[in-house]
Amino acid sequence: MHSVSTRLPALKIVPAREPKTMKDFSFVTSAHPAFIESIYRDYVKDPESVDPELAKFFQGFDFALSNLNGKGAASAKSASSQLSPEQIQKEIGVYRLIYNYRRKGHLLSRTNPIRERKDRHANLDLGNFGLSEADLDTEFHAGNFTPLGKTTLRAILEFLNQCYTSTLGAQFTYINDPRKEAWLQQELETTMMQPVPLEQKKRILLKLNEGVIFEKFLHTKYIGQKRFSLEGGETTIPALDAILNTAADLGMKEAVIGMAHRGR
């Protein structure tokens, strides 16, 4: 007998790419206000002298101010310079609050109608962002990072809870493609917030009823036969109905549906 040795190629370890999303600047919010002011002054003098992601935040902050005043970047710098270090610190805190709701809001979503969810340590309390209930009626420019624009912290919280902690949970910030992440964020915060038309509600109810009736028919017609129940997955029926009809309206000619694990 002859032995055959096979030499495997050396493995090349490639470091994981960091997602192209803005960082969570917790160190900034917990820092002294004078430190934040010094960072912002450095940014105003030379944007390349500060952390690139932090520069993006200040750039977005100035852009929000310029939109509000309608007088361009010069007015934005003038308006932002009127804010105290404490106000800038709270603005960053509100931004971090918005960022973390998008990243971890699904951990608080009410997806179980039977009982409350376990505490998954989402840590979305105001105190974690240098804010308190005393700030609820204060208006923040950071609201421009949402479709609301400049508004009160109370309105921002209500909006974020409606988007991310209601009966629908969405986890999407792990996506590395910024365009896909931005599209999902926009759909969740705009399209999904629109009321469902009455005719669409009727269509959803019709498909749910059809699924339940078909399930009962199989149970009475084929007693004792092994089958995999639809129970717990009824919403798949109206979801597929909506997907296929929308795809057909957009020009789709054929759809292939695959079933894994013996059609379960």
Salt bridges, closest charged atoms under 4 A:
ASP24 OD1 - ARG96 NE 2.85
ASP24 OD2 - ARG103 NH2 3.71
GLU37 OE2 - ARG41 NE 3.06
ASP51 OD2 - LYS23 NZ 3.49
GLU53 OE2 - LYS56 NZ 3.40
ASP119 OD2 - HIS121 ND1 3.85
ASP135 OD2 - LYS90 NZ 3.14
ASP137 OD1 - ARG154 NE 3.01
GLU139 OE1 - LYS150 NZ 3.92
ASP177 OD1 - ARG179 NE 3.64
GLU189 OE2 - ARG102 NE 2.73
GLU199 OE2 - LYS202 NZ 3.91
GLU210 OE1 - LYS207 NZ 3.28
GLU215 OE2 - ARG227 NH1 3.43
ASP241 OD1 - ARG203 NH2 2.83
